[in-house]
Amino acid sequence: MPRMIHAWPRFGLLSVFLLLTACANLGNSRDTESDDFERSQKQLVGELPLPKGARLLSDQSLILGVGNNWAGRIVVSVAQSPTETFSYFREQYPVAGWTLVSSTRAKNSILVFFKQDRTATVEITEGPGLIGSKSQVTITIAPRSTVTEPPKK
C-alpha cells in the first residue's frame, strides 16, 4: 500500500509533463500553419508588403497571375486598427519601391501607388468585428495605362 501512495505524485508529474508537451506541440503546429499560409500568400502576391498577420480572404479576392506579375484584387483582414493600417501602407510601400500618388484618410481611407508599370489602389475600412480583425484592406493591382493622347492639331 505505501508504494501506491508514492505512485500518485509520479503519475501526476507525468500527466503534467505530457500535457505541457502536447500544448507545446500544438503551439508549434499553429506556427507551422501560419508560416505555410504566409508562404502561400507570398507565392500568390509576390513581394507585395502586407501587415504582419494579414489573412487573405480568398472568397473575396480575384488574382490573375502569380508572384510579382499578378493583377486583380485581394482582400485581407488585418489585426491592426484602420489608423495603424493606413500608416503601415504609407510607410512600407515606398520602402518596397512603390511611389505614393495620392492618399485620403477618412472612414474609408484610400492610397494610390505606382511602381514601374503597375498601379496599386489600397482601400482600408473598419473590419467586420470578427475576432482578431480590426481592419479590412482591399488592394487592386492593375497595369498602368499606356494610352497616350492623340497629337493636338
Secondary structure as UniProt FT lines:
FT   HELIX           2..45
FT   TURN            46..47
FT   TURN            52..53
FT   STRAND          55..56
FT   HELIX           58..60
FT   STRAND          62..64
FT   HELIX           67..69
FT   STRAND          71..78
FT   HELIX           82..95
FT   TURN            96..97
FT   STRAND          99..104
FT   STRAND          109..115
FT   TURN            116..117
FT   STRAND          118..126
FT   TURN            131..132
FT   STRAND          135..143
//
